[in-house]
Amino acid sequence: MISHLAVAGYRSLRSVTIDLGQLTLVTGANGSGKSSLYRSLRLLADTAQGRLIGSLAAEGGLSSALWAGPEKFSREMLRGTQPVQGTVRSGPVSLKLGFSGTDFGYAIDLGLPDPTHAFSRDPEIKVETMWTGPLLDRSNAFAERRGPAVRLRTAANGEWRRAMDGLLPFDSMVTHCADSVDGLELLLMRERMRNWRFYDNLRTDIDAPARRPQVMTYTPVLGSDGADLAAAIATILAIGDAQALEEAVDDAFPGSHVRVDGGDYGMVEMRQPGLLRPLGAKELSDGTLRYLLLIAALLSPRPPEIMILNEPEVSLHPSLLDALARLLIEASRRCQIVLVSHSERLIDCLRQERGVRNVTLAKQLGETQAEADEAPRWNWPTR
């Protein structure tokens, strides 16, 4: 399980470190930084897929993704007695992302590229570090990248050995330096990060792929846009927790049942009380279809280590939010969940559950801050 998430220099997240639980609820007003926190997790996952630089480019390059305020706020700025203004920098321009659990931790530090390079808007990876345990210290790192050089601790005697000298500034050691001997822990971490699952674009519009017949094939993981809903539902009914699926449907839509019209091509159908025939996916409301998509995602027969959902309540009627809260709580027994939401009803339902960790974000002078008694300890690797 991931217990800590740290972000520095990314959008409104000048410096944020938060604790994560088995089910973590991220809330806050519009513009408080919830989406930035969500995207920071996506960027970490993209690192393991070799897509980090491309993802930052899609956001407008490093200049658009960097924290736009001063490096530090003075007491006078915070009190409002002095206008916010730039100061002489004490450190390099940097965008840092990191996470850790009880077993492993990882951090990456990106900085400005050489201005003479052809791709001068692409950031360069300056430092990467992996370590054992929740907090980086002088003795527990086992993989380290500084500039183009990567070194790994050897499995035989724990000494450092040079693994690579010419790693390109846009390539991560996560994707290029894992091996089954000295880089085994790095390899395991990469595969775990690749297993993170995100849902923020489940389509329910009239042209949504989930409304059309789909090729029926083994689908233990719902796609990020929900295009393979029928196959995912059929897979749960065949090899997953069919009873949990039936209970989730009945909890949200009492007396209703879901099945998949079989054959080479299948479509989700819902039978509701009082109707003489089932309703096909094309006939379902946006809210009903979205809820079925969430059921398919959360009851996956192959749960990930962590699932991150961004505002799943969109287009749902308030009457469905109590059932959604129960579904999320049940799913969190199978995998770790981070939920970003601003639905007061859903938030209230989840806060009543014991063990749900609540992270409330707020802004001060454009900077996102996590409202907590005390931020968890975190050490960034130095350049």
N, C-alpha and C positions, 0 to 999 in steps of 0.2 A: 504494500500500500504506500502511496505517496503521502508523506506527512507534512512536508514544507514545500511552498512555492515561492520563489524570489524573482523579482523583476526590477530592473533599474534602467532608466534612460529611455523607456519605450512609451511614446505618446504621452499620456497624462500620468504615467506611472514613473515618477522620478526615482522613487525608492520604496518598494512595497515588498514585505515578506509576510506571508500568512500561513497559518496552520490549516491543514485539510483533514477531514474526518472520513469515515466510511460513506457518509452522505453529507455533502457540504452545500449549503444554500448561500449563493452570492446575490445580495440585494443592494439597492441604492436608487437614488433618484435618476431621472433621465440625464445622461451626460456625466454621470459620476465616475465612469471608467469601467463599468461591467463588461462592455464589449472588448475593451482593450485587454482586460484580464483574460477573457475567453480566447482572444487572438494570440496572446502570449503562450498559452498552452498549445495552440495549433502550431505556432512557430517551433516549439520544442519538438513536437511530433514530426514536423516537416524536416527537422535536422536528421532524424533517423531514416527518412526517405530520400535524402539528398536534394530536398526542394527548398531549403531555408532561404537561400539567396533569391531564388525565383519568387518566393512568396513575398519577400520584402520588396522586390521590384514591382510586384503587382499592387503594392500599397503606395507606390510612388517613389521607391528608392529609400535609402537610408535617411536622407534629409527630411522626408515626410514622416518617417517612423520615429525619429528621435524626439525626446523630450524638448519642448520648445522654450522652456523657462530658463531661469538662471541656474547655475550649477548648485548653488545653495541660497537659502533665504536667510537674511539677517534678522535679528530680533526686531529691528525697526521696521523692516518690510512686513513681518508677521503682525506687528502691532498696528500697522497702517500709518505710521508717522514718517515713513520714507517710501517713495515710489519704488515699485519693482523694477530693477535694472540689472543689467549684466555686470558680473564681477570678473576679476582676473582668475582664470581657471587654475586650479591646483592639481587637476588630473586630466587625462586625455578624454576626448569625446568618445563615448562608449554606450553601447546597448548590450545589457547583460540579461541573460535568462538562466534560471537554474531550478532544480528540484531535488529533493532527497527523501529517502524513507529510512526505515530501520536498517536496511541492508546496504543500499547503494545511493550515491548522489552524483549529480552531473551539473556542470555549469559551462556556459559559453559566453565569450566576450567578443563583440564585434565592434570594429572601429572604422575610421575614415580610410578610404583607399588612396593609393598613390595618384595624385592629380594628373600625372602624365599618362596614365593607363587609358586605353580606349574606352573601357567601361567604368568611367569615373563616378557613376552613381551607385555602383554595386559596393556594398560594404565588404570589408575583409575580416575573416576570422582571425583574431589575434591570439586568443588563448582558449583552450578547452581543458577541462580536468574532470576525471572520474575518481571517486573515492568510496571507501566502505564506511557505513554508518551514516547518521543523519547530518553530521557537521564536519566540514573540511578542516583538517589541521595539518601539521607538518609531517605526520607519519603515516596517514592512511590513504594517500593518493596512490592509485595503481596505473593510471594512464594520464599522460599530460602532453599537451600540444602548445608550443610557443612559436608563433610564426609558422615557418614551413617544417619545423622539426617536431617529431613525435617520439616519445619514449614510453616504454612499458616496463613494469616490474616483472622480472622473470619468475616463472612458477617454481624453478628449481631452488633458488636461494634468496629470492626477494630483492635482488639487486636490479638497478635500472639498466636497460639496454636500449640503444637507439633503434627504433623501428622504421623510421622514415625521415629523410632529410629534405625532400622536395615536394611536400604536400602543397597543392595550390591554395591560394587564399580564399577561394570560394568552395573548397571541398572540406568536409568535416572528417575528423578522425573516426567518428562514429561509423561512417559508411566505408572508410578506406583502410582502416588499420585493425579491424577485428580479425582475429585468427583463433584457432582452436587450441593453441598452446599458451603463449604468454598473454594473448588478448582474449581469453575465454570470457572473463567478466565483462569486457567491453562488448563482445558478441552477444552475450545474454542481455545486456542493457539495451543494445540496439533492437533486438527482437521484441523486448518488452515495450519499448517506445513505439515501435511499429504497430503494436497491438492496441494502442489507444484508439478510442472510437468517438467520433464527433457527430452530433446531429444539430444542424441549424438551418437546413434547407430542405425540409420534407415538403414536397410539392403536393398541393391539394387543388390547384386551379383546374379549370375545365379541360385543359389539355395535358394534365399531369399523367405521366406514364403509368402510375398506379391504377388509373381508371381504364386502362386498355388491357386486353388479353396479353399474357406474358408466357414465354417459354417456361415450362415447368422443369426445373432442375434443382438439385440439392442446394439449398441456400440457407446455411446456418447463421449468416450475418446479413441483416438488412442493409442495402446500399444507402449512402448518405442522403440521396434524394428520394428514397422510398420507391424507386422504379420497380423493384422486384418484390413488391408486397405479397402478391399471391403465392409466389414460390416460398417466401419466408414464412408465411402463415402455414402453408402446407407442410413445411419442414418441422415447425414446432408441433403440429398435430401428429406427425409421423414419428419423430425421435425426441422431441422436447417435452416440456411439461404441458401437455394438452389440457389437463385439469386447470392449471393456473390460467391458461389462456381463456378457457370457458368461463372461469370465475371472474376474470378481469372484464370480459365483455358484459356479463350479467350485472356486474357491479355498476358499470357505467350506463348500460341500456337494459334495464330489468326485463327478463323474459326473452331476450334476443340471443341468437346463435349465429356464429360465423362459420362458413365453410368455403371451400374452394371448388369451383366448377372444374373438374379434371379434364384429362386429355393432354395432347401435346401442348396446347395453349390453355392457360387457366385464368380465371378472374375471381376475385373475392366477391362473395355474396353474403348478405346479412338477412336472416329471417327474423322479422319482428312480430310481436303479438298482434293479432287482428288482421294481418295481411294474408292473402291467399297465395302469394308467391314471394320468393326472396327478392330483395333489391340488389342489383348489380352495382359494382363500384362506380359506374357512370352516374348512377342515380343517387348516390349517397351525398349528404351535405358535406361542405368543407370540414366542419367540425367533427363529424362522425368519421370521415376518412382519416383526418389527422389523428384521432384517438386510436384508430386501428393501427396506424403507422407507429405510434408510440408503443402500443402493446407489442408489436412485432420487434421493435428495437430493444425494449427493456426485457423481454422474455426470450432473448436469443439463446438457443441451445449451446452456443459457444460464447459465453460472456467474456468481455475483455477484462484486463486488469483495472482499467478506469474508463468510464464513459462520461462525456461532457455534453450537456444539453444546453442550448441557448434559447431561452424563452419558448419552451414547448407549449405554453398555454395559448399561444397566438391562435385566434379563430375558434377557441373552445368556449362554449357557453359556461357561465359560472357554475351551473349545476353539475358540470363534469369535473370540477377542480378537486372536490373532496375525493372522488374516485381516483383521480390522477395522483393525488398525494399518497393514497394507499398503495397504488401501483409502484410508485417510486420507492417507497419504504420497503416493499417486498423485493423489488429488484436490487436494492442496495445490500441485501443479504447475499447476493450472488457476485456482485462486483462493486468497486468503489464508484461513487457518482458525484460529479460536480454539476450543480444546477444553477444557471443564471436566470433570474426571474424578477419581474416587478409586479406580479399579480399579488395583491394584498391577501386575497382569499387563499391562494395556494401557499403563500408564505406563512399565514396564520395556521393553516392545517399542518404544515411540516414542523413548525416551531413547537407544536404540542407533543411531537414525538421525541422521546428521550434519546439522546445520543446524536441528534442532528446538529451539526456545527453551522452556526450562522456567521457569515462574513458580511458586514454592512460597509459599503463604500460611500465616501463623501468627498467633496472637493473643497480645497482651500487655496485661493490664489491660483487656480487652474491645476493644482496638484491633487491627484487621487490619494486618499489616505484610507486605511482600513481602521474602522473604529474597534479598538480592542484595548484591554487593560495593558497589555505588554506585547510587543512584537517578538516572535521567536528569534532566537540567535541564528545568525547566518554569517558565514565567511566567504567572500568572493576570492577566487584565485587572482593573484597579482600578475601584471604584465611583466 
